[in-house]
Amino acid sequence: MRYTTSLKLGLGGVLLAGVTLGVSGIAAADYEPSSTDVVAVTGDTPQFALQFLSDGDYNGDAGFNSSGSYNKLVSFNATADGNARSAYAQGSTESSPIALNPTDVLRAGTFPVQRVQSSGAALTALLNDTGAQETINFIGSSTLPTSAQQNQASTNGWGYLHVVQIGTDAVQIATASVTNAPAGLSAAELVKIYNGTYTTWGQIPGYTGPAPSDAIIPEIPPSSSAIYKTLTADLKSANGGTAVSLGSDVKTVEQNDPTAITGAPTPADAIVPFSQARFNLWTDGYFHNPATAFPGSSTALSSGIKLLSGATPDSGTVYSSPIADYVIFRQSDLASTTAFEPGGTKNWVQTLFSSASGTPLVKSAIGQSLIAASGVTPNYQDLGDVSAG
């Protein structure tokens, strides 16, 4: 199912509520999961992997819900629509967007709640789901739980948060397809760009590009996002273990949104950390023009961006930081004796993610194919009780 929020402006990237820039919303007729369906909320980065596992991919591969199962796997995307665009409130303009905070109905017969929009928010939501009956069964995240969150899970009576890695991705630096940036940027160079030491391209020693006097436009996703956490941790490491204070010229933009680059005042001068997997999905032609009515445009949208992979001015290693996509659930659910399907013997965790006997969905050949279609490199590892650093 494509239950899909993030802040984006431009043809490939904004969804607005109201009439100033457009109208959007989540239809009341969207499927509302039953009490026996398995429900997930997810961060932006892993959302398409879980979407494809649930309902299949654009290559015709069937997802779990096409198997004729009685109970469904329902993953609510972080972004507000199928093109991974955000929703904005009435009165928004490109220069002054107003976040809408879209909502989901996570279970039939319940009221709408604020849509989870990041890996960090997904972890918080799961830990806050302490009712007698689970509303959120698991989450998709590119962030591991912290030790404190694992302790909270124990306090909640769940044992711990069980982590299964489903694939790997990488954070790289995105620029416009035609850019004034060098062919690559090292972590050391990014430290000085993001702390405000280098404000023009020509201030980077060794720069030989076409626009030395142009101001660099450094962009970064919101602090709750996995990509923000990855970049800032890498900047800290490259800065000798001291956290980097972001310069006043650093702009906060939506995660994995090409229009953060193409919609910048001078796109050729903008840089932003970006998911390799999401870039792959753009390159594969998954996203089409949302302005074209059904049956839709036959021509895929172009992202208008590229990922830097060439030589850096300081001859250092070009920045590329590996990340992983995880599913995270209560350890107590792995031990449940309640079968997921009528007449079956395995519970939902054993069916989908972690089983001592047989092959769960995400480890199966079709599961691996669906994950790969989302741009993620399949890499199954049952990590169990693990926490971030």
N, C-alpha and C positions, 0 to 999 in steps of 0.2 A: 504494500500500500504506500502511496506517496503522500503521507502526511508530512507535510512539510511546512524558520524566521531568521534573519541577519540584516544589517543596514546597507542597502546598495542603491546606487543611482545610475541611470543610464539604460540603454536598450537591453543589455544582458543582465541588468541587475537592480531594478527597483520595483517594488510593489507598494502601492499607496492606498490608504483608506481615505475616503472623502473625494472631493472634486477638484482640488487645486491642481494636483498632478495626475490623478487617476483614481480608480476605485478598485478595491480588492477586499477579500474576506475569505474565511473558511466556511464552506457550505455546511448548513445544518444537517444535510443528508449524508455527510461523511460517515463511514462505518464507525460505530461506537462499540468497542470490545465488550464481550460478555464477561461474566465473572470467572469463566473457565479458560478464556483466551490468555495467551502469554503476551504481556505488554512491556514495551521498552520505550524509554526516551533516550536521546543520543546527542552528543556534540556534533558540530558541523562537519568535522573532518571525517569521521567514520560513518556518517549517516547513509551514504549511498550503498555501502557494503551491506548494511543491515536491511535497507530497502529492497535490494536485489535478492537477498536471502529469503525475505518474506514473500515477495511477489514476482520474482523473476527479473531478467534483464532485457535490454533492448535488442539482444541478439536472438531472442526466442527461447532462451533457456528458462525452464519453469522453476519457480521458487517453491518454498515449503507449502504455501497455501494453495498450490495447484495440485497437490497430491491427493486431494479428496479427504483430507483430515477433518474431523469434526470440530476440533478446536483450532484456532488460528494463531499465527505469529504476527503481531502487530507492532511495528516500529514507527514512532512519531518522529519525523525529521526535525532538526533544529531550525531549518529555514522555512519560510512561509509558503513556498510553492515549489513546483517540480523543477524550476530552473534555478533553484537555490537562491532565490531573491528574498529580501526582507520586506516587511510591511511597515508603512509609514502612516501617520495620522493626518487628518484633514488639516490644511494650512501649511503642510510641508512644501519646501522648495529645495532645489538642488543645493543652494548655499546654506539653507537652514532646515535640515531634516528633523522631523519629530518622530521618534520611535513609537510604534503602535502598541507593542507588547501583545502579539496575537495569542490566542488561547486554544486549548485542546479540550475535548471531552474524553478523558482517559478510560472511563468505564461507562457503559450504558446506564442511564438513570442517575448520573451525577452531573454536577454543574461544571461549566468550563473553568479551567485553571490556566494560569500563565504558562505559555509554551516554554519548555526548556530549550536554551539556545547555545549551550556550550558544554564541554566535558566537565568543567568545574561545577556548573550548575546541575548537571546530571548526577554527579556524585552527591551533592548536597540534597537533591530531591530524593534520591534513594534512601539516604540515611534518615530523612525526615518522614519516610513512609512507614510509620510504626503502628498502623491500625491493626485490628484483629484480622482483617483480610487485606492482602497485598493489593495495592493499586498498580504500583510499578514492580514488575518481576525482575527486570535486569536493566542495565544501561549499556550504551555504546560510548566508549571514551577513548581519547588518545592520551589521557592522563592517568597514571596509577594513583590509587588511594594513598594518602599520607598515613604515617603511623598513628596520628591522632584519629583519623577516620577509621582505621582498623580497630582502634580501641573503642570508638563509638559503636561500631558494629557489634563488638563483643558485649558492650553495655546493653545494646538493644536485644541481646539474647540470640543473636544469629550465628555465634561462633566467630566468624570473620567474613570479610568480603572476599569471595573466591574470584580470581582473575584468570581469564583464558585469553591469550593472544590469538587473534585471528589473521593478522597480516602485518606487513610493514610498509612504511611510507617514508618520506623524507621532507624536511623543510628546506627550501632553497630560496634564493632571492629572485623575485620576478621584476621585470621591467617591461616597458612598451616594446613591441616588435622592432621598432626603430627607436633606438635609445642613445642618449649621450653618455650613458654609463660605460665603464670599461667592460671587456669581455667577461670578467669575473671580479668578485670582491672577496677578500679574505675576512676571517673573523676579526682580525686586528684592525683592518680598515673599517669594518662595520662598527666597531667600538667607537672610533673617532667620528664616524658619520652620525651615529645615534646619540653621542654625548655632546654634539655641537661643535667639536673641534674642526672638522671638515664641513664647511657649509657650501662650498663650491667645488666643482669637479677638479679644477686646477690646483686646489690645495692638497689633493692626494698625490704624494710623491710618485713620479713615474707615469702619471696620467698622460696619454697621448691622443685622447679623443677630440671630437670636433667642437666642444663647447666648454672650455676651461673656466669661463666667467659665469656660466649658468649656475643658479642656486640649486643644490640638491634638494629634492622633496622626499625626506624619509618618512615612511608610513609604517604603522604597526597595528595589529588587531587589538580588540579589547583585552584587558588584563585577565579575564576569566577564561580566555581561549587557550587551547593547548599549544597553538603556534606561538602566541605571545610568550608563554612560559618557556617554550623551547628556545626561542631566540634570546630572551633575556638571560636565561641560564648559560647559554653559550657565550654571550657577551661578557658575563661575569667571569667565566672561566678564562676567556681570552684577555681579560683585564687583570689577571693575576689573582683572581678570587675576590675581587672587590666589585660589588654590584654597580652597574652603570646607571647613572642618573640621566634620564632621557632629556635631550635638549628641547628648547622651547619651539623649535621648528618641526618636531616630530608630530605627525598627524595621526589620530586614531581613526581607523577605517574598519570596515567589516572584513572578517576572516574569509580567505579564499574567494575574493571577489575581484574579477579582472577589471571592473570599472573603477576600482580604487586607483588603478594605474591609468586606464584610458580616459577617465573622467577628471584627472588631475589638471590643474591650471596649465602646466606644460608636461604632458605625458612623458616626453622623452627624458625628463629629469626626475621622474618618480621611481622609487624602489619600495618593495614590500616583501616580507617573508610569505611564502605560499606553499601549499601542499603539492608535492609531486603527483600524488594520486588524483587530486582534483584537476590539475593541469592535464593529466592523461585523459580524463573524462571529456574535457573540452576538445582535446586533440582528436579523440575518437569520434567526435561529431554527435555527442549525446544531446546537446542543448540546441534547440531550434527557436526561431523568432516567436516570442509570445504574443506579438501583435497580429499574427496571422490566425484567422479563425479555423476551426476544425474543417478538414482533417489536418491542418497545419502546414507549415512551410516544408518543402522537400529539401531545402538547403540548410545545412547546419550553420549555426552561428560561429563566428571566429572570435576567440578570446581577445585577440589584439595584443597578447603579451607573449613573452618568452621567459625561460629560466636561465640565469647566468651559469655557465659551465666552463668558461674559457680561462685564459691566463689572467692573473691578477697583477696590478701594477707593482705590488711589493714582492712578487714571485712566490707568495705564500699559497697555501692550499685554498682553492675556491670553496666558499662556504656551502656546505650541504650537511644537514644534521639528521641522522636517522630517528624516526619516531615509530611507534607501533599503534595499532588499533586493537582495542580490547573489548570484550564483553565482561561485565562485572555483575555478580549476583550474590545472594546470601548463601553462605555455606550450608545453612540449615535446609535450604531447598534441595541441595544435592542429596541429602539424606532422607528426603520425603518418600513415603511409601504410596503416595497418591499417583496413580497412572495418569499420564497426560491425555491419552486417547482411550475411549471406551473399549474394554476388552484387551488393552495393552498391559505391559508389565513395567515399562520404563516411565519415570516421571519426566517433566518437561526439560529439566536440566540435562538428564541423561540422553534424551531424544535429540536435543539441539546442540549441546556444548561440551559435555564432559561425561564420559562413561568408562567404567572399568572393563566393560564387555561390549563389543560391537563398535560401530563407528558413528559418532554423532554427526549431525548435519554439517557443521562448519568444517569438519575434517574429511568429509566425503568428497568424491570426485566432483559432483555437481555443486556442492558447497564451495569448493575451491574455485571452480569456474565462475560462479556468481560473484565471489569476492574479487577475482581478477578483473571481471568486467567493470567493476567500479573504479579501476585504476590502481587498486591496492595490490601489493605482491602477497599472495597467500603464504602464511608462515604460522602454522598452528603450533601453539605451545600451551599446555595446561600448567599455569604457574602457581595455582593454589593461593596460599596465604602470602601475599607479597605486597610491599608498599614502596613508595618512592623514596629514594636515597636517604 
